[in-house]
Amino acid sequence: MRFLAVLLLGLMLPQWAAAQSWPVYQTMYVNDYAGLIDEDAHTRLTASLRELSEETGIEATVLTLNSRKAFQKSGSLESFATGLFNAWGIGNAETNDGILILVLLDDKNIRIELGSGYASGYDSEAQDIINTYFLPAFKSGEYSNGIEDGTFQVIERIARANFAGEAPKAAPLQSDGSLLALGSGLLGVVIGAVVAAGIAALIFGRKLRDRFTRCPNCGTRGVRSSRKVLTHATRSHTGRGEHHTNCPRCGYADTTIYTIPIITSSSSSSSSSGGSFGGGSSSGGGASGSW
C-alpha cells in the first residue's frame, strides 16, 4: 500500500511542477500592470473596448506586464499568450472571436493573440498593425500612444471587420516572410498614399486631443500629460509611478504619484468584480513583434 502511494505521488509531482500560474485580470478591458498607459488614453481605450463588446459581442482586452518570466519559466511568447488567452477564456465560447493584446515591457515583446474563430488571413492583418502602429511608437518610448493607436486599429481592422464578414485587407506573407508583389505600379502608389494619409490622420488626431485638454491654471486648451514608472509592480508589491501634467502656454506643471496594481496570479481563470469572459479559446493565431 505504501509502495502504491509513493508511486502515485511520483506520477503526480511532474504535473504539479508543470502547473502554470497566470495573471488575474481586474477588468475585461484594460489591465495596465506595467503602468504604460496614460490616464486619458486608459479611459478612451476602456470606452472603445466596452463599446465593441456591447455592439458586436466581441471581447478584446489589453494587458501590459513587465515580463512573462514571473509566470512562465520556459517556452515561447506565443505559447504564453495562447495559454493565457485560454486560461482567461477570452471571447464567446461558440464564435471564438476574442482578442488579446499583450505588451511585455522588460521583454520588449508584443503579441496580438486571436481567437480560433478568425481566418488565418487575419494573422497578416495583425502583423501589419504591429509593424505599422505598435513598434514605431514603442521604439520611441511612446508606449501609451502606441498601445492606443494600435488597439484602435485592431478593433477596426480585425474585430469589426470580422464581425461584418469582411476579408482581411493586409497583403498575405510569402513563405520567406516577404510581402507578395502588389501588382501594378499604380496600385502601389494608391496604397502608399492611403497609408501616408492614415499616418497623418493619427498624428493630427493625437495633437487634436492634446489641444482640447484645458490647463487647470490658465484655462487654455493644450495641456500635455505623460506617465513615468518609478517602481514596477510585482506579484507581492504594488508599483509606483509619476503622472506629469504641463502647460506650454503658462508654464503650469504638476506631478502626482499613482499606484500600479499588484500583479496577482492564479492557476485557474478567475477575475474580480470587473466581469467575466465568455469562455472563448485560441489555437495560436495572431502575430508577434519585438523592439
C-alpha positions in Angstrom: 0.0 0.0 0.0 2.8 2.3 0.9 4.6 1.5 -2.4 1.4 2.4 -4.3 1.2 5.7 -2.5 4.8 6.6 -3.3 4.3 5.5 -6.9 1.2 7.7 -7.3 3.0 10.7 -5.7 5.9 10.2 -8.2 3.5 10.2 -11.1 1.7 13.4 -10.0 4.7 15.5 -8.9 5.7 16.4 -12.5 2.2 17.5 -13.3 2.1 19.7 -10.1 5.6 21.1 -11.0 4.4 22.0 -14.5 1.2 23.8 -13.3 1.0 27.2 -14.9 0.3 30.3 -13.0 -1.4 33.2 -14.8 -2.0 36.9 -14.1 -5.5 37.6 -12.9 -7.5 40.3 -14.7 -9.1 43.1 -12.7 -11.2 44.3 -15.7 -12.2 42.7 -19.0 -10.9 45.7 -21.0 -7.5 47.2 -19.9 -5.1 45.7 -17.2 -2.1 48.0 -17.3 0.1 46.2 -14.7 3.3 47.8 -16.3 1.9 51.3 -15.9 2.4 52.2 -19.6 -0.9 53.8 -20.4 -1.8 57.5 -19.7 -4.9 58.1 -17.7 -6.8 59.7 -20.6 -5.8 57.0 -23.0 -6.8 54.4 -20.5 -10.3 56.0 -20.4 -10.6 56.1 -24.1 -9.4 52.5 -24.6 -11.8 51.2 -22.0 -14.7 53.1 -23.6 -13.8 51.8 -27.1 -13.4 48.1 -26.0 -16.6 48.3 -24.0 -18.4 49.7 -27.0 -17.0 46.9 -29.2 -18.3 44.3 -26.8 -21.8 45.9 -26.5 -22.2 46.4 -30.2 -20.7 43.2 -31.6 -20.3 40.8 -28.6 -16.6 40.6 -29.3 -14.3 40.6 -26.3 -11.0 42.3 -26.8 -8.6 43.1 -23.9 -5.3 44.8 -23.4 -2.8 43.5 -20.9 0.6 45.0 -20.0 3.2 43.2 -17.9 6.8 43.9 -17.0 7.7 40.3 -18.1 6.2 36.9 -18.6 9.1 35.3 -16.7 7.3 35.8 -13.4 4.7 33.4 -14.8 6.5 31.3 -17.4 10.0 29.9 -16.7 10.4 28.4 -20.2 8.6 28.4 -23.5 7.8 31.0 -26.2 5.9 34.2 -26.2 3.4 32.6 -28.4 2.8 29.6 -26.1 2.4 32.0 -23.1 -0.1 34.2 -25.0 -2.1 31.2 -26.1 -2.1 29.7 -22.7 -3.1 33.0 -21.0 -5.9 33.5 -23.6 -7.4 30.1 -22.9 -7.0 30.4 -19.2 -8.9 33.6 -19.1 -11.4 32.3 -21.7 -11.4 35.4 -23.8 -14.3 35.7 -26.3 -17.5 33.9 -27.0 -17.3 30.1 -26.5 -19.2 29.5 -29.7 -17.7 32.0 -32.1 -14.2 32.2 -30.5 -13.7 35.7 -31.7 -11.8 37.1 -28.7 -8.6 39.2 -29.0 -5.7 39.6 -26.5 -3.2 42.5 -27.0 -0.3 41.6 -24.8 2.6 44.1 -24.2 5.7 43.0 -22.2 7.8 46.0 -21.2 11.1 44.4 -20.0 10.9 41.6 -22.5 10.3 44.1 -25.3 7.7 41.9 -26.9 4.2 42.4 -28.1 1.6 39.8 -29.1 -1.8 40.1 -30.7 -3.4 36.7 -29.9 -6.6 35.9 -31.9 -9.4 33.5 -31.1 -9.6 30.3 -33.1 -12.7 31.7 -35.0 -10.6 34.1 -37.1 -9.5 33.2 -40.6 -5.7 32.8 -41.0 -5.6 35.9 -43.2 -6.1 38.0 -40.0 -2.6 36.9 -38.8 -1.1 39.1 -41.6 -3.5 41.9 -40.6 -2.3 41.7 -37.0 1.3 41.6 -38.1 0.8 44.7 -40.3 -0.8 46.6 -37.3 2.2 45.6 -35.1 4.8 46.8 -37.6 3.0 50.0 -38.5 1.5 51.2 -35.2 2.8 49.5 -32.2 6.6 49.0 -32.8 7.4 52.5 -34.2 5.8 54.1 -31.1 7.5 51.7 -28.7 10.9 52.3 -30.2 10.4 56.0 -29.5 9.3 55.3 -25.9 5.7 56.4 -26.7 4.1 53.3 -25.2 0.7 54.9 -24.3 0.3 56.3 -27.8 1.4 53.1 -29.5 -1.0 51.0 -27.4 -3.9 53.3 -28.0 -3.4 53.7 -31.8 -2.6 50.1 -32.3 -5.6 48.9 -30.3 -7.9 51.1 -32.3 -6.6 49.6 -35.5 -7.2 46.1 -34.1 -10.7 47.0 -33.2 -11.5 48.4 -36.7 -9.4 46.2 -39.0 -9.8 42.8 -37.2 -12.7 42.8 -34.7 -15.3 44.9 -36.5 -14.1 43.7 -40.0 -14.6 40.1 -39.0 -17.9 40.8 -37.4 -19.0 42.4 -40.7 -17.9 39.4 -42.6 -15.1 41.3 -44.4 -12.0 39.6 -45.7 -8.6 40.6 -44.3 -7.1 43.6 -46.2 -3.4 43.2 -45.3 -1.2 41.7 -48.0 -0.5 38.0 -47.2 3.0 36.9 -46.4 5.0 34.5 -48.6 6.8 31.6 -47.1 10.0 33.7 -46.8 8.2 36.4 -44.9 8.2 39.0 -47.6 5.1 40.7 -48.9 3.6 39.4 -52.2 4.1 41.7 -55.2 1.4 44.3 -55.3 0.9 44.1 -59.0 0.8 47.3 -61.0 2.7 50.4 -60.1 -0.5 52.4 -60.0 -1.9 50.2 -57.2 1.3 50.6 -55.2 1.1 54.4 -55.5 -2.6 54.4 -54.4 -1.9 52.2 -51.4 1.1 54.3 -50.4 -1.0 57.4 -50.5 -3.7 55.8 -48.3 -1.1 54.6 -45.7 0.5 58.1 -45.7 -2.9 59.7 -45.2 -3.7 57.3 -42.4 -0.5 58.0 -40.5 -1.0 61.8 -40.9 -4.5 61.4 -39.6 -3.3 59.6 -36.5 -0.7 62.2 -35.8 -3.2 65.0 -36.3 -5.7 63.2 -34.0 -3.2 62.9 -31.2 -2.3 66.6 -31.4 -6.0 67.4 -31.5 -6.6 65.5 -28.3 -3.8 67.5 -26.6 -5.2 70.7 -28.0 -8.6 70.3 -26.4 -7.3 69.5 -22.8 -7.7 72.6 -20.6 -5.0 73.8 -18.2 -6.3 74.0 -14.6 -4.2 77.2 -14.1 -4.9 79.4 -17.1 -7.8 77.6 -18.6 -6.1 77.4 -22.0 -6.5 74.3 -24.0 -3.4 72.3 -24.9 -2.2 70.7 -21.7 0.1 67.7 -22.2 0.4 64.7 -19.9 2.7 61.7 -19.6 3.5 58.9 -17.2 6.7 57.5 -15.8 7.1 54.2 -13.9 9.2 54.6 -10.8 8.8 51.2 -9.3 7.4 48.2 -11.3 4.6 46.2 -9.7 5.4 42.6 -8.7 3.4 39.7 -7.5 4.0 40.7 -3.9 4.2 44.6 -4.0 2.3 47.4 -5.8 4.3 49.7 -8.1 4.6 53.5 -8.2 4.6 56.0 -11.0 4.5 59.7 -11.7 1.8 61.4 -13.7 3.2 64.6 -15.3 1.0 67.5 -16.5 2.3 70.7 -18.1 1.0 73.7 -20.0 3.3 75.1 -22.7 1.5 78.4 -22.5 1.6 79.5 -18.9 4.3 77.1 -17.7 2.0 75.3 -15.3 3.4 71.9 -14.2 2.1 69.3 -11.8 3.3 65.9 -10.8 1.2 63.3 -9.0 2.1 59.9 -7.7 -0.1 57.0 -8.7 -0.2 53.3 -7.7 0.3 50.4 -10.1 -1.9 47.4 -9.1 -0.2 44.4 -7.7 0.2 41.5 -10.2 -1.9 38.7 -8.8 -1.8 35.2 -10.2 -3.8 32.0 -10.1 -3.6 28.5 -11.6 -7.2 28.9 -12.9 -9.2 31.5 -14.7 -10.7 33.9 -12.2 -11.5 37.6 -12.1 -12.5 40.4 -9.8 -15.7 42.4 -10.0 -14.7 43.6 -13.4 -16.9 40.9 -15.1 -16.0 37.5 -16.7 -15.0 36.5 -20.2 -17.2 34.2 -22.2 -15.1 31.0 -22.3 -13.5 31.5 -25.8 -10.3 29.9 -26.9 -7.3 30.4 -29.2 -5.4 27.8 -31.3 -2.3 30.1 -31.5 -3.4 32.5 -34.3 -2.1 36.1 -34.3 1.2 37.9 -34.7 4.2 39.0 -32.6 6.8 41.7 -32.6 9.8 43.0 -30.6 11.6 46.3 -30.3 
